[in-house]
Amino acid sequence: MQIKKGNTAISIAKPTDTITVSWSGATNGTSNNISNYKIYWKYGSAPTTSSYDGTHTVSLQTAGTTSG
């Protein structure tokens, strides 16, 4: 997965930033579409999946796409 702000890859973004999320490397198969992803945030430092202040799940079906 890669996160970009404009054309620059980033790992940390401000709440007011607009970012693009993309991914590749998956193989074709049965029932392996990415249907959602989770964004983790933490105030003052980078979050991890075990240390964060909040999350937001983005549904790609709601966004109108099921591929990256």
C-alpha positions as CSV (number, residue, x, y, z in Angstrom):
1,M,0.0,0.0,0.0
2,Q,1.3,3.5,-0.8
3,I,-0.1,6.8,0.5
4,K,0.7,10.0,-1.4
5,K,0.1,13.7,-0.8
6,G,0.2,15.1,-4.4
7,N,3.1,13.2,-6.0
8,T,5.1,12.7,-2.7
9,A,4.9,9.4,-0.8
10,I,4.1,10.0,2.9
11,S,3.6,8.0,6.0
12,I,2.2,10.8,8.2
13,A,-0.5,13.3,7.1
14,K,-2.3,16.2,8.9
15,P,-6.0,15.9,9.4
16,T,-6.6,18.6,6.8
17,D,-4.4,16.9,4.1
18,T,-5.9,15.3,1.0
19,I,-4.2,11.9,0.4
20,T,-4.3,9.2,-2.3
21,V,-4.2,5.5,-1.2
22,S,-3.1,2.9,-3.8
23,W,-1.9,-0.7,-3.7
24,S,-0.7,-3.4,-6.1
25,G,0.7,-6.9,-6.1
26,A,-2.4,-8.8,-5.5
27,T,-3.2,-11.8,-7.8
28,N,-6.5,-12.7,-9.4
29,G,-8.6,-15.2,-7.5
30,T,-11.9,-15.8,-5.8
31,S,-13.2,-13.3,-3.2
32,N,-9.9,-11.4,-2.8
33,N,-11.0,-7.9,-3.7
34,I,-10.1,-5.2,-1.3
35,S,-13.5,-3.9,-0.1
36,N,-12.3,-1.5,2.7
37,Y,-9.3,-0.3,4.5
38,K,-8.7,1.2,7.9
39,I,-6.9,4.5,8.7
40,Y,-5.3,4.8,12.1
41,W,-4.4,8.2,13.6
42,K,-2.5,9.3,16.7
43,Y,-1.9,12.9,17.9
44,G,1.8,13.9,18.1
45,S,3.4,10.8,16.7
46,A,2.9,8.0,14.1
47,P,0.2,5.5,14.9
48,T,0.6,1.7,14.9
49,T,-2.1,-0.9,14.9
50,S,-1.6,-1.3,18.7
51,S,-1.1,2.3,19.6
52,Y,-3.5,4.9,18.2
53,D,-6.1,7.5,19.2
54,G,-8.7,6.6,16.6
55,T,-9.6,4.8,13.4
56,H,-11.7,5.3,10.3
57,T,-12.8,2.5,8.0
58,V,-13.1,3.5,4.3
59,S,-15.5,1.4,2.3
60,L,-14.4,1.1,-1.4
61,Q,-17.9,0.0,-2.4
62,T,-19.2,3.3,-1.1
63,A,-16.4,5.1,-2.9
64,G,-17.4,3.4,-6.1
65,T,-14.4,1.1,-6.7
66,T,-13.3,-2.3,-5.5
67,S,-9.8,-2.3,-7.0
68,G,-6.6,-0.4,-6.4
